[in-house]
């Protein structure tokens, strides 16, 4: 097994899972003249079959690149756009494998095996610099845009530009850097500093809440896991009638500015200098999530 990482400086590398041994690495900036975003590279590498796919922004139409996972050899490159802080996503669209990624003003749909562009869709006013397409059902795509807020697109079986239509757009959802999770037909997202619940079908607002404060959220098993910028983890039910918090714990003293992660029953969170994992325990045994470990000293905050 291997682990794949992209550093803020543009070094893409593979580590052996058990030992941490570097198997291969490439420097997107020095080797391929990629221009890093202002705050460094943040795109997440995506594994599809035998390839690692990443937004690179390298020369000669290398906005998106795929590398052989065992060797790091570049297999294909596609399109020309600005990387920013977005990540690609893979999935099924109308029963076909697709790679979706947002550019500055275009939504791209590629064949993840070959890098061939299936279609491009222009977004009026552009996309946010953290926009990541969310595949919904078999032919819906949820997107964060600069001027139109949150929009839901419907893609027909053989899409050309005229075959993609806007189901709805909600301009009230704005100033957000967060990927909106969907739970039981409802969207949970931030609008400014307010946590908001919307109906997926018709974009109607179900509730808005000032609590738990500005932060980043993910959806797990009909629950919301939220890391606030003040360094608190909040666990809440994904309830379309109200914000219903179940537990909270202070993790960091300093600013946190990233989504939490969830793996095998544990929450992982980080800020600029620390990383933590949090166990979720049975309600009958404890009413609070338990912080099990922190790594106190890292060099994660050295990029500026």
MIDOSE-1310 file (N, C-alpha, C; in nm, 2 decimals, decimal comma, always signed):
residues 304
xxxx	+0,08/-0,12/+0,00/+0,00/+0,00/+0,00/+0,09/+0,12/+0,00; +0,04/+0,23/-0,07/+0,11/+0,35/-0,07/+0,02/+0,47/-0,03; +0,08/+0,58/+0,02/+0,02/+0,70/+0,05/+0,07/+0,81/-0,04; -0,03/+0,89/-0,09/+0,01/+1,00/-0,19/-0,02/+1,13/-0,13
xxxx	+0,08/+1,22/-0,14/+0,07/+1,36/-0,08/+0,12/+1,46/-0,18; +0,06/+1,58/-0,17/+0,11/+1,70/-0,24/+0,14/+1,81/-0,14; +0,26/+1,85/-0,13/+0,31/+1,95/-0,04/+0,26/+2,09/-0,08; +0,26/+2,19/+0,01/+0,22/+2,32/-0,03/+0,32/+2,38/-0,14
xxxx	+0,44/+2,33/-0,14/+0,54/+2,38/-0,24/+0,53/+2,31/-0,37; +0,44/+2,21/-0,39/+0,42/+2,15/-0,52/+0,50/+2,02/-0,54; +0,55/+1,96/-0,43/+0,62/+1,83/-0,44/+0,51/+1,72/-0,42; +0,49/+1,64/-0,52/+0,40/+1,53/-0,52/+0,48/+1,40/-0,50
xxxx	+0,44/+1,33/-0,39/+0,52/+1,21/-0,36/+0,44/+1,09/-0,31; +0,50/+0,98/-0,32/+0,44/+0,85/-0,27/+0,52/+0,79/-0,16; +0,45/+0,75/-0,05/+0,52/+0,69/+0,06/+0,47/+0,54/+0,08; +0,56/+0,45/+0,12/+0,52/+0,32/+0,15/+0,44/+0,33/+0,28
xxxx	+0,32/+0,27/+0,29/+0,23/+0,28/+0,40/+0,28/+0,25/+0,53; +0,35/+0,14/+0,54/+0,40/+0,09/+0,67/+0,53/+0,15/+0,72; +0,61/+0,19/+0,63/+0,75/+0,24/+0,67/+0,77/+0,39/+0,65; +0,69/+0,45/+0,56/+0,71/+0,59/+0,53/+0,82/+0,61/+0,43
xxxx	+0,87/+0,51/+0,37/+0,98/+0,52/+0,27/+0,92/+0,59/+0,15; +1,00/+0,68/+0,09/+0,96/+0,76/-0,03/+0,98/+0,66/-0,15; +0,87/+0,64/-0,22/+0,88/+0,55/-0,34/+0,91/+0,63/-0,46; +0,85/+0,75/-0,48/+0,88/+0,84/-0,59/+0,83/+0,98/-0,55
xxxx	+0,89/+1,08/-0,62/+0,85/+1,21/-0,60/+0,88/+1,29/-0,73; +0,79/+1,39/-0,75/+0,82/+1,49/-0,86/+0,79/+1,63/-0,80; +0,86/+1,73/-0,85/+0,85/+1,87/-0,81/+0,78/+1,94/-0,92; +0,65/+1,97/-0,90/+0,57/+2,04/-1,01/+0,62/+2,17/-1,04
xxxx	+0,67/+2,25/-0,94/+0,72/+2,38/-0,96/+0,86/+2,38/-1,04; +0,96/+2,31/-0,98/+1,09/+2,32/-1,04/+1,11/+2,24/-1,17; +1,04/+2,12/-1,17/+1,05/+2,03/-1,29/+0,96/+2,07/-1,41; +0,84/+2,12/-1,37/+0,74/+2,14/-1,47/+0,68/+2,29/-1,48
xxxx	+0,75/+2,38/-1,41/+0,71/+2,52/-1,41/+0,56/+2,55/-1,36; +0,51/+2,47/-1,28/+0,38/+2,50/-1,22/+0,39/+2,62/-1,13; +0,29/+2,70/-1,14/+0,28/+2,82/-1,05/+0,20/+2,80/-0,93; +0,26/+2,80/-0,81/+0,18/+2,77/-0,69/+0,08/+2,88/-0,66
xxxx	-0,04/+2,85/-0,61/-0,13/+2,95/-0,56/-0,07/+3,03/-0,45; -0,13/+3,14/-0,41/-0,08/+3,23/-0,31/-0,05/+3,17/-0,18; -0,14/+3,08/-0,14/-0,12/+3,01/-0,01/-0,06/+2,86/-0,03; -0,01/+2,84/-0,14/+0,05/+2,71/-0,17/-0,05/+2,61/-0,23
xxxx	+0,00/+2,50/-0,27/-0,08/+2,39/-0,33/-0,16/+2,32/-0,22; -0,29/+2,31/-0,24/-0,38/+2,24/-0,14/-0,46/+2,13/-0,21; -0,46/+2,11/-0,34/-0,54/+2,01/-0,40/-0,51/+1,87/-0,35; -0,61/+1,79/-0,34/-0,60/+1,66/-0,29/-0,58/+1,56/-0,41
xxxx	-0,47/+1,48/-0,41/-0,46/+1,38/-0,51/-0,58/+1,28/-0,50; -0,62/+1,23/-0,62/-0,73/+1,14/-0,63/-0,69/+1,01/-0,70; -0,72/+0,90/-0,64/-0,68/+0,77/-0,69/-0,79/+0,72/-0,78; -0,76/+0,68/-0,91/-0,86/+0,62/-0,99/-0,79/+0,51/-1,07
xxxx	-0,83/+0,38/-1,03/-0,77/+0,26/-1,09/-0,62/+0,27/-1,07; -0,53/+0,27/-1,17/-0,39/+0,27/-1,15/-0,32/+0,41/-1,16; -0,41/+0,51/-1,16/-0,35/+0,65/-1,17/-0,38/+0,74/-1,05; -0,29/+0,83/-1,02/-0,31/+0,93/-0,93/-0,34/+1,06/-1,01
xxxx	-0,45/+1,12/-0,98/-0,49/+1,24/-1,06/-0,49/+1,36/-0,97; -0,43/+1,47/-1,02/-0,41/+1,59/-0,94/-0,42/+1,72/-1,03; -0,47/+1,83/-0,97/-0,46/+1,95/-1,04/-0,32/+2,01/-1,02; -0,25/+2,03/-1,13/-0,11/+2,06/-1,12/-0,08/+2,20/-1,18
xxxx	-0,14/+2,24/-1,29/-0,12/+2,36/-1,36/+0,02/+2,37/-1,42; +0,07/+2,25/-1,47/+0,20/+2,25/-1,53/+0,19/+2,30/-1,68; +0,31/+2,31/-1,74/+0,32/+2,36/-1,88/+0,25/+2,26/-1,98; +0,22/+2,31/-2,10/+0,16/+2,23/-2,21/+0,04/+2,16/-2,17
xxxx	-0,07/+2,24/-2,14/-0,20/+2,18/-2,11/-0,20/+2,08/-2,00; -0,14/+2,12/-1,89/-0,13/+2,03/-1,77/-0,20/+2,08/-1,65; -0,32/+2,14/-1,67/-0,41/+2,18/-1,56/-0,44/+2,06/-1,48; -0,48/+1,95/-1,54/-0,51/+1,82/-1,47/-0,41/+1,72/-1,53
xxxx	-0,34/+1,64/-1,44/-0,25/+1,54/-1,48/-0,28/+1,41/-1,41; -0,25/+1,30/-1,47/-0,26/+1,17/-1,41/-0,12/+1,10/-1,42; -0,08/+1,04/-1,30/+0,04/+0,97/-1,29/+0,02/+0,83/-1,25; +0,11/+0,74/-1,31/+0,10/+0,60/-1,27/+0,13/+0,59/-1,12
xxxx	+0,05/+0,52/-1,05/+0,06/+0,52/-0,90/+0,18/+0,46/-0,84; +0,24/+0,36/-0,91/+0,36/+0,29/-0,86/+0,49/+0,36/-0,90; +0,49/+0,44/-1,01/+0,62/+0,50/-1,06/+0,62/+0,65/-1,06; +0,50/+0,71/-1,06/+0,50/+0,86/-1,08/+0,51/+0,91/-1,22
xxxx	+0,51/+0,82/-1,32/+0,52/+0,85/-1,46/+0,39/+0,92/-1,50; +0,41/+1,04/-1,57/+0,29/+1,11/-1,62/+0,22/+1,03/-1,73; +0,10/+1,00/-1,72/+0,02/+0,92/-1,82/-0,05/+1,01/-1,91; -0,12/+1,11/-1,86/-0,18/+1,21/-1,95/-0,19/+1,35/-1,88
xxxx	-0,21/+1,45/-1,97/-0,24/+1,58/-1,92/-0,36/+1,64/-2,00; -0,43/+1,73/-1,93/-0,55/+1,79/-2,00/-0,57/+1,93/-1,95; -0,61/+2,01/-2,05/-0,67/+2,15/-2,03/-0,56/+2,24/-1,98; -0,60/+2,37/-1,98/-0,52/+2,48/-1,93/-0,60/+2,57/-1,85
xxxx	-0,57/+2,58/-1,72/-0,65/+2,67/-1,63/-0,57/+2,70/-1,51; -0,62/+2,78/-1,42/-0,56/+2,82/-1,29/-0,60/+2,72/-1,18; -0,50/+2,67/-1,11/-0,52/+2,57/-1,01/-0,60/+2,62/-0,89; -0,56/+2,72/-0,82/-0,62/+2,77/-0,70/-0,62/+2,66/-0,59
xxxx	-0,73/+2,65/-0,51/-0,74/+2,56/-0,40/-0,84/+2,46/-0,42; -0,87/+2,42/-0,54/-0,97/+2,32/-0,57/-0,91/+2,18/-0,58; -1,00/+2,08/-0,57/-0,96/+1,94/-0,59/-1,06/+1,88/-0,69; -1,01/+1,78/-0,77/-1,10/+1,71/-0,86/-1,18/+1,60/-0,79
xxxx	-1,28/+1,55/-0,85/-1,36/+1,44/-0,79/-1,39/+1,34/-0,91; -1,40/+1,21/-0,87/-1,44/+1,11/-0,97/-1,57/+1,05/-0,92; -1,64/+0,99/-1,02/-1,77/+0,92/-0,98/-1,84/+0,88/-1,11; -1,97/+0,85/-1,09/-2,05/+0,81/-1,20/-2,15/+0,92/-1,24
xxxx	-2,15/+0,95/-1,37/-2,25/+1,05/-1,42/-2,32/+0,99/-1,54; -2,45/+0,97/-1,52/-2,52/+0,89/-1,62/-2,46/+0,76/-1,65; -2,42/+0,69/-1,54/-2,36/+0,56/-1,55/-2,23/+0,55/-1,62; -2,16/+0,66/-1,64/-2,03/+0,66/-1,70/-1,93/+0,72/-1,60
xxxx	-1,80/+0,66/-1,60/-1,70/+0,71/-1,51/-1,66/+0,85/-1,56; -1,65/+0,95/-1,47/-1,61/+1,08/-1,50/-1,52/+1,14/-1,40; -1,44/+1,23/-1,44/-1,36/+1,32/-1,35/-1,41/+1,46/-1,37; -1,46/+1,52/-1,26/-1,51/+1,66/-1,26/-1,41/+1,75/-1,19
xxxx	-1,39/+1,86/-1,24/-1,31/+1,96/-1,17/-1,35/+2,10/-1,22; -1,33/+2,20/-1,12/-1,37/+2,33/-1,15/-1,24/+2,41/-1,19; -1,26/+2,50/-1,29/-1,16/+2,59/-1,32/-1,20/+2,73/-1,28; -1,14/+2,83/-1,34/-1,17/+2,97/-1,30/-1,31/+3,01/-1,34
xxxx	-1,35/+2,97/-1,47/-1,48/+3,00/-1,52/-1,55/+2,88/-1,59; -1,49/+2,77/-1,59/-1,54/+2,65/-1,65/-1,55/+2,53/-1,56; -1,65/+2,45/-1,58/-1,66/+2,32/-1,52/-1,62/+2,22/-1,62; -1,52/+2,13/-1,59/-1,46/+2,04/-1,68/-1,51/+1,90/-1,65
xxxx	-1,55/+1,82/-1,75/-1,58/+1,68/-1,73/-1,49/+1,60/-1,82; -1,40/+1,51/-1,76/-1,30/+1,44/-1,84/-1,32/+1,29/-1,82; -1,27/+1,21/-1,91/-1,26/+1,07/-1,90/-1,14/+1,04/-1,80; -1,16/+0,98/-1,68/-1,05/+0,97/-1,59/-0,95/+0,87/-1,64
xxxx	-0,98/+0,78/-1,73/-0,88/+0,68/-1,78/-0,79/+0,74/-1,88; -0,84/+0,84/-1,97/-0,76/+0,89/-2,08/-0,73/+1,04/-2,07; -0,80/+1,11/-1,99/-0,79/+1,25/-1,98/-0,86/+1,33/-2,09; -0,93/+1,26/-2,18/-1,01/+1,32/-2,29/-1,12/+1,40/-2,23
xxxx	-1,14/+1,52/-2,28/-1,24/+1,61/-2,23/-1,37/+1,57/-2,29; -1,47/+1,54/-2,21/-1,61/+1,50/-2,25/-1,69/+1,63/-2,28; -1,68/+1,73/-2,19/-1,75/+1,85/-2,22/-1,69/+1,96/-2,12; -1,72/+2,08/-2,15/-1,68/+2,20/-2,07/-1,81/+2,28/-2,06
xxxx	-1,84/+2,33/-1,94/-1,96/+2,41/-1,92/-1,92/+2,55/-1,85; -1,95/+2,66/-1,92/-1,91/+2,79/-1,86/-2,00/+2,83/-1,75; -1,94/+2,89/-1,64/-2,02/+2,93/-1,53/-2,01/+3,09/-1,53; -2,13/+3,15/-1,54/-2,14/+3,29/-1,55/-2,09/+3,35/-1,41
xxxx	-1,99/+3,44/-1,42/-1,93/+3,50/-1,30/-1,82/+3,42/-1,24; -1,80/+3,30/-1,29/-1,69/+3,21/-1,24/-1,72/+3,13/-1,12; -1,62/+3,05/-1,08/-1,64/+2,96/-0,96/-1,55/+3,01/-0,85; -1,59/+2,97/-0,73/-1,50/+3,00/-0,61/-1,37/+2,93/-0,62
xxxx	-1,27/+2,99/-0,56/-1,13/+2,93/-0,57/-1,11/+2,80/-0,49; -1,22/+2,76/-0,42/-1,22/+2,63/-0,35/-1,32/+2,54/-0,40; -1,39/+2,57/-0,51/-1,50/+2,49/-0,56/-1,46/+2,35/-0,59; -1,54/+2,26/-0,54/-1,52/+2,11/-0,58/-1,66/+2,06/-0,61
xxxx	-1,68/+2,01/-0,74/-1,81/+1,96/-0,78/-1,85/+1,84/-0,69; -1,98/+1,84/-0,66/-2,04/+1,73/-0,58/-2,14/+1,66/-0,67; -2,11/+1,53/-0,69/-2,20/+1,45/-0,77/-2,32/+1,41/-0,69; -2,44/+1,43/-0,74/-2,57/+1,41/-0,67/-2,65/+1,32/-0,76
xxxx	-2,70/+1,21/-0,70/-2,79/+1,12/-0,78/-2,71/+1,08/-0,91; -2,78/+1,05/-1,02/-2,71/+1,00/-1,14/-2,67/+1,11/-1,24; -2,73/+1,23/-1,22/-2,70/+1,33/-1,32/-2,71/+1,47/-1,27; -2,69/+1,49/-1,14/-2,69/+1,62/-1,08/-2,55/+1,65/-1,03
xxxx	-2,51/+1,78/-1,05/-2,39/+1,83/-0,99/-2,41/+1,96/-0,91; -2,36/+1,96/-0,79/-2,37/+2,08/-0,71/-2,24/+2,15/-0,71; -2,25/+2,29/-0,73/-2,13/+2,37/-0,75/-2,14/+2,50/-0,67; -2,02/+2,55/-0,62/-2,01/+2,68/-0,55/-1,96/+2,78/-0,66
xxxx	-2,03/+2,89/-0,67/-1,99/+2,99/-0,77/-1,97/+3,12/-0,71; -1,90/+3,21/-0,78/-1,86/+3,34/-0,73/-1,98/+3,43/-0,72; -2,07/+3,44/-0,82/-2,17/+3,54/-0,83/-2,31/+3,48/-0,82; -2,33/+3,35/-0,85/-2,46/+3,29/-0,85/-2,49/+3,21/-0,72
xxxx	-2,39/+3,21/-0,63/-2,41/+3,13/-0,51/-2,39/+2,98/-0,54; -2,48/+2,90/-0,47/-2,48/+2,76/-0,49/-2,57/+2,72/-0,60; -2,52/+2,64/-0,70/-2,61/+2,60/-0,81/-2,62/+2,45/-0,83; -2,73/+2,40/-0,88/-2,75/+2,26/-0,90/-2,77/+2,24/-1,05
xxxx	-2,68/+2,16/-1,12/-2,69/+2,14/-1,26/-2,74/+2,00/-1,29; -2,82/+1,99/-1,40/-2,86/+1,86/-1,45/-2,80/+1,83/-1,58; -2,74/+1,71/-1,59/-2,66/+1,68/-1,72/-2,74/+1,57/-1,79; -2,77/+1,59/-1,91/-2,84/+1,49/-1,99/-2,74/+1,38/-2,04
xxxx	-2,79/+1,27/-2,10/-2,72/+1,15/-2,13/-2,60/+1,18/-2,22; -2,62/+1,25/-2,33/-2,52/+1,29/-2,42/-2,50/+1,44/-2,42; -2,43/+1,49/-2,32/-2,42/+1,63/-2,29/-2,34/+1,71/-2,39; -2,40/+1,81/-2,45/-2,33/+1,92/-2,51/-2,37/+2,04/-2,42
xxxx	-2,32/+2,16/-2,45/-2,35/+2,27/-2,37/-2,50/+2,30/-2,35; -2,58/+2,28/-2,46/-2,72/+2,31/-2,45/-2,79/+2,20/-2,37; -2,73/+2,09/-2,34/-2,79/+1,98/-2,27/-2,77/+1,98/-2,12; -2,70/+2,08/-2,07/-2,68/+2,10/-1,93/-2,77/+2,22/-1,89
xxxx	-2,85/+2,19/-1,79/-2,94/+2,30/-1,74/-2,92/+2,32/-1,59; -2,96/+2,44/-1,55/-2,96/+2,48/-1,41/-3,09/+2,44/-1,35; -3,09/+2,35/-1,25/-3,21/+2,31/-1,18/-3,25/+2,43/-1,09; -3,16/+2,48/-1,01/-3,18/+2,60/-0,93/-3,05/+2,66/-0,89
xxxx	-3,06/+2,79/-0,85/-2,94/+2,86/-0,80/-2,98/+2,94/-0,68; -2,90/+2,94/-0,58/-2,93/+3,01/-0,45/-2,82/+3,11/-0,42; -2,85/+3,24/-0,45/-2,76/+3,34/-0,43/-2,74/+3,38/-0,28; -2,82/+3,33/-0,20/-2,81/+3,35/-0,05/-2,69/+3,28/+0,01
xxxx	-2,65/+3,17/-0,06/-2,54/+3,09/-0,01/-2,41/+3,15/-0,08; -2,34/+3,23/+0,00/-2,22/+3,29/-0,06/-2,11/+3,31/+0,05; -2,00/+3,35/+0,00/-1,88/+3,37/+0,09/-1,85/+3,24/+0,16; -1,85/+3,13/+0,09/-1,82/+3,01/+0,16/-1,70/+2,94/+0,09
xxxx	-1,62/+2,88/+0,17/-1,50/+2,80/+0,12/-1,52/+2,65/+0,15; -1,64/+2,61/+0,19/-1,66/+2,48/+0,24/-1,73/+2,39/+0,14; -1,69/+2,27/+0,13/-1,76/+2,17/+0,05/-1,89/+2,13/+0,12; -2,01/+2,14/+0,06/-2,13/+2,12/+0,12/-2,17/+1,97/+0,12
xxxx	-2,17/+1,90/+0,24/-2,22/+1,76/+0,25/-2,37/+1,75/+0,23; -2,41/+1,64/+0,18/-2,56/+1,61/+0,15/-2,60/+1,49/+0,24; -2,70/+1,51/+0,32/-2,75/+1,40/+0,40/-2,90/+1,39/+0,39; -2,95/+1,27/+0,35/-3,10/+1,25/+0,34/-3,17/+1,36/+0,27
xxxx	-3,12/+1,40/+0,15/-3,19/+1,49/+0,07/-3,18/+1,64/+0,11; -3,09/+1,67/+0,20/-3,06/+1,81/+0,25/-2,92/+1,84/+0,24; -2,89/+1,97/+0,21/-2,76/+2,02/+0,19/-2,72/+2,10/+0,32; -2,61/+2,07/+0,38/-2,56/+2,15/+0,49/-2,44/+2,22/+0,45
xxxx	-2,44/+2,36/+0,47/-2,33/+2,44/+0,42/-2,33/+2,57/+0,50; -2,22/+2,64/+0,48/-2,21/+2,77/+0,55/-2,24/+2,88/+0,44; -2,31/+2,98/+0,49/-2,34/+3,10/+0,42/-2,28/+3,21/+0,50; -2,16/+3,26/+0,46/-2,09/+3,35/+0,55/-2,05/+3,27/+0,67
xxxx	-2,09/+3,32/+0,79/-2,06/+3,24/+0,92/-2,18/+3,16/+0,97; -2,28/+3,16/+0,90/-2,40/+3,09/+0,95/-2,41/+2,95/+0,89; -2,42/+2,85/+0,97/-2,45/+2,71/+0,92/-2,59/+2,71/+0,88; -2,61/+2,65/+0,76/-2,74/+2,65/+0,69/-2,78/+2,52/+0,64
xxxx	-2,91/+2,49/+0,64/-2,97/+2,36/+0,59/-3,06/+2,40/+0,48; -3,04/+2,34/+0,36/-3,13/+2,36/+0,24/-3,19/+2,23/+0,19; -3,30/+2,24/+0,13/-3,36/+2,12/+0,06/-3,29/+2,10/-0,07; -3,24/+1,98/-0,10/-3,17/+1,96/-0,22/-3,27/+1,97/-0,34
xxxx	-3,39/+1,93/-0,33/-3,49/+1,93/-0,44/-3,52/+2,07/-0,49; -3,54/+2,17/-0,39/-3,59/+2,30/-0,43/-3,52/+2,42/-0,37; -3,40/+2,39/-0,31/-3,31/+2,49/-0,25/-3,38/+2,58/-0,14; -3,49/+2,53/-0,08/-3,56/+2,61/+0,02/-3,48/+2,60/+0,15
xxxx	-3,46/+2,71/+0,22/-3,39/+2,72/+0,35/-3,47/+2,65/+0,46; -3,42/+2,56/+0,53/-3,48/+2,49/+0,64/-3,45/+2,56/+0,77; -3,32/+2,59/+0,79/-3,28/+2,67/+0,91/-3,15/+2,73/+0,88; -3,12/+2,83/+0,97/-2,99/+2,89/+0,97/-2,95/+2,90/+1,12
xxxx	-2,82/+2,88/+1,15/-2,78/+2,88/+1,29/-2,64/+2,95/+1,30; -2,64/+3,04/+1,40/-2,51/+3,11/+1,43/-2,41/+3,01/+1,50; -2,47/+2,92/+1,58/-2,39/+2,81/+1,64/-2,36/+2,71/+1,53; -2,25/+2,64/+1,53/-2,14/+2,64/+1,63/-2,03/+2,75/+1,60
xxxx	-2,05/+2,84/+1,51/-1,95/+2,93/+1,47/-1,89/+2,90/+1,33; -1,81/+2,99/+1,28/-1,75/+2,97/+1,15/-1,66/+2,85/+1,15; -1,67/+2,77/+1,05/-1,58/+2,65/+1,04/-1,60/+2,57/+0,92; -1,56/+2,44/+0,93/-1,55/+2,35/+0,81/-1,62/+2,22/+0,86
xxxx	-1,71/+2,17/+0,77/-1,79/+2,05/+0,81/-1,78/+1,94/+0,70; -1,80/+1,82/+0,75/-1,82/+1,70/+0,67/-1,95/+1,62/+0,72; -2,00/+1,54/+0,63/-2,12/+1,46/+0,67/-2,08/+1,31/+0,69; -2,12/+1,25/+0,80/-2,08/+1,11/+0,82/-2,20/+1,04/+0,89
xxxx	-2,26/+0,95/+0,82/-2,37/+0,86/+0,88/-2,48/+0,94/+0,95; -2,54/+1,04/+0,87/-2,65/+1,12/+0,93/-2,60/+1,21/+1,04; -2,48/+1,24/+1,04/-2,42/+1,34/+1,14/-2,33/+1,44/+1,07; -2,31/+1,55/+1,13/-2,22/+1,66/+1,09/-2,11/+1,66/+1,18
xxxx	-1,98/+1,66/+1,13/-1,86/+1,68/+1,21/-1,81/+1,82/+1,17; -1,79/+1,91/+1,26/-1,76/+2,05/+1,23/-1,63/+2,08/+1,31; -1,53/+2,14/+1,24/-1,41/+2,19/+1,31/-1,42/+2,34/+1,29; -1,44/+2,42/+1,40/-1,45/+2,56/+1,39/-1,32/+2,62/+1,38
xxxx	-1,31/+2,75/+1,33/-1,19/+2,82/+1,32/-1,12/+2,85/+1,46; -1,21/+2,84/+1,56/-1,16/+2,86/+1,70/-1,10/+2,73/+1,76; -1,10/+2,62/+1,67/-1,03/+2,50/+1,72/-1,12/+2,40/+1,79; -1,25/+2,41/+1,78/-1,34/+2,32/+1,85/-1,40/+2,22/+1,75
xxxx	-1,41/+2,09/+1,79/-1,48/+1,99/+1,72/-1,63/+1,98/+1,77; -1,72/+1,99/+1,68/-1,87/+1,97/+1,72/-1,92/+1,86/+1,64; -2,00/+1,77/+1,71/-2,07/+1,66/+1,65/-2,22/+1,69/+1,66; -2,29/+1,69/+1,55/-2,43/+1,73/+1,55/-2,51/+1,63/+1,46
xxxx	-2,64/+1,61/+1,49/-2,72/+1,53/+1,40/-2,75/+1,61/+1,27; -2,75/+1,54/+1,16/-2,79/+1,60/+1,04/-2,95/+1,61/+1,04; -3,00/+1,71/+1,10/-3,14/+1,72/+1,12/-3,19/+1,84/+1,04; -3,29/+1,82/+0,95/-3,34/+1,92/+0,87/-3,43/+2,02/+0,94
xxxx	-3,47/+1,99/+1,06/-3,56/+2,08/+1,14/-3,49/+2,18/+1,22; -3,37/+2,15/+1,26/-3,29/+2,24/+1,35/-3,15/+2,20/+1,36; -3,06/+2,29/+1,41/-2,93/+2,25/+1,45/-2,93/+2,18/+1,58; -2,89/+2,06/+1,58/-2,90/+1,97/+1,70/-2,76/+1,92/+1,74
xxxx	-2,69/+1,98/+1,83/-2,56/+1,94/+1,87/-2,56/+1,83/+1,97; -2,47/+1,73/+1,95/-2,47/+1,62/+2,05/-2,35/+1,63/+2,14; -2,24/+1,69/+2,09/-2,12/+1,69/+2,17/-2,02/+1,79/+2,11; -1,93/+1,84/+2,20/-1,83/+1,93/+2,15/-1,70/+1,92/+2,24
xxxx	-1,59/+1,94/+2,18/-1,46/+1,94/+2,26/-1,36/+2,04/+2,20; -1,29/+2,11/+2,28/-1,19/+2,20/+2,24/-1,06/+2,12/+2,21; -1,01/+2,14/+2,08/-0,89/+2,06/+2,04/-0,77/+2,15/+2,03; -0,78/+2,27/+1,97/-0,67/+2,36/+1,94/-0,69/+2,49/+2,00
xxxx	-0,58/+2,56/+2,04/-0,59/+2,69/+2,09/-0,58/+2,79/+1,98; -0,51/+2,75/+1,87/-0,48/+2,84/+1,76/-0,58/+2,82/+1,65; -0,57/+2,91/+1,55/-0,66/+2,90/+1,43/-0,66/+2,77/+1,36; -0,77/+2,72/+1,32/-0,78/+2,60/+1,24/-0,85/+2,64/+1,11
xxxx	-0,81/+2,59/+1,00/-0,86/+2,64/+0,87/-0,86/+2,52/+0,77; -0,92/+2,42/+0,80/-0,93/+2,30/+0,71/-1,05/+2,21/+0,75; -1,09/+2,13/+0,66/-1,20/+2,03/+0,69/-1,14/+1,92/+0,78; -1,22/+1,87/+0,88/-1,18/+1,75/+0,95/-1,19/+1,63/+0,85
xxxx	-1,14/+1,52/+0,90/-1,15/+1,39/+0,82/-1,20/+1,28/+0,91; -1,25/+1,18/+0,85/-1,31/+1,07/+0,93/-1,26/+0,94/+0,87; -1,21/+0,85/+0,95/-1,16/+0,72/+0,90/-1,17/+0,61/+1,01; -1,25/+0,51/+0,98/-1,26/+0,39/+1,07/-1,30/+0,44/+1,21
xxxx	-1,41/+0,52/+1,22/-1,46/+0,55/+1,35/-1,39/+0,66/+1,42; -1,29/+0,73/+1,36/-1,22/+0,83/+1,43/-1,22/+0,96/+1,35; -1,22/+1,07/+1,42/-1,21/+1,20/+1,36/-1,07/+1,25/+1,36; -1,02/+1,30/+1,25/-0,89/+1,36/+1,24/-0,90/+1,51/+1,21
xxxx	-0,82/+1,59/+1,28/-0,83/+1,74/+1,26/-0,69/+1,80/+1,27; -0,67/+1,91/+1,21/-0,54/+1,97/+1,22/-0,56/+2,12/+1,21; -0,45/+2,20/+1,26/-0,44/+2,34/+1,23/-0,30/+2,36/+1,18; -0,25/+2,48/+1,19/-0,12/+2,51/+1,13/+0,00/+2,44/+1,19
xxxx	-0,02/+2,39/+1,32/+0,10/+2,33/+1,39/+0,07/+2,20/+1,46; -0,05/+2,16/+1,46/-0,09/+2,04/+1,53/-0,18/+1,95/+1,45; -0,18/+1,82/+1,49/-0,28/+1,73/+1,43/-0,33/+1,64/+1,55; -0,46/+1,61/+1,54/-0,52/+1,53/+1,65/-0,62/+1,43/+1,59
xxxx	-0,64/+1,32/+1,67/-0,75/+1,23/+1,63/-0,84/+1,22/+1,75; -0,96/+1,20/+1,73/-1,07/+1,20/+1,83/-1,15/+1,07/+1,82; -1,16/+1,00/+1,92/-1,25/+0,88/+1,92/-1,39/+0,92/+1,94; -1,48/+0,85/+1,88/-1,62/+0,86/+1,90/-1,67/+0,74/+1,98
xxxx	-1,72/+0,76/+2,10/-1,76/+0,65/+2,19/-1,91/+0,65/+2,20; -1,96/+0,53/+2,25/-2,10/+0,51/+2,26/-2,16/+0,60/+2,36; -2,28/+0,65/+2,33/-2,35/+0,75/+2,41/-2,38/+0,70/+2,55; -2,40/+0,57/+2,56/-2,43/+0,51/+2,69/-2,31/+0,51/+2,78
xxxx	-2,19/+0,52/+2,72/-2,07/+0,52/+2,80/-2,01/+0,66/+2,83; -2,04/+0,75/+2,74/-1,99/+0,89/+2,76/-2,07/+0,99/+2,68; -2,09/+1,11/+2,73/-2,17/+1,21/+2,66/-2,08/+1,30/+2,57; -1,95/+1,28/+2,58/-1,86/+1,36/+2,51/-1,76/+1,28/+2,42
xxxx	-1,73/+1,35/+2,31/-1,62/+1,28/+2,23/-1,49/+1,30/+2,30; -1,40/+1,20/+2,28/-1,28/+1,20/+2,36/-1,16/+1,22/+2,27; -1,08/+1,32/+2,32/-0,95/+1,35/+2,25/-0,85/+1,24/+2,29; -0,79/+1,17/+2,20/-0,70/+1,06/+2,24/-0,56/+1,09/+2,22
xxxx	-0,53/+1,18/+2,12/-0,38/+1,21/+2,09/-0,37/+1,33/+2,02; -0,25/+1,40/+2,04/-0,21/+1,51/+1,96/-0,06/+1,50/+1,93; -0,03/+1,54/+1,81/+0,11/+1,56/+1,78/+0,14/+1,71/+1,80; +0,23/+1,74/+1,89/+0,24/+1,88/+1,94/+0,34/+1,96/+1,85
xxxx	+0,44/+1,89/+1,79/+0,54/+1,97/+1,72/+0,55/+1,92/+1,57; +0,52/+2,00/+1,48/+0,53/+1,97/+1,34/+0,58/+2,09/+1,27; +0,61/+2,08/+1,14/+0,65/+2,19/+1,06/+0,54/+2,23/+0,96; +0,42/+2,20/+1,00/+0,31/+2,22/+0,91/+0,28/+2,37/+0,88
xxxx	+0,32/+2,46/+0,98/+0,29/+2,60/+0,96/+0,40/+2,68/+0,90; +0,50/+2,61/+0,84/+0,62/+2,69/+0,79/+0,60/+2,75/+0,65; +0,49/+2,72/+0,58/+0,46/+2,78/+0,45/+0,39/+2,91/+0,47; +0,44/+3,02/+0,41/+0,38/+3,15/+0,42/+0,41/+3,23/+0,30
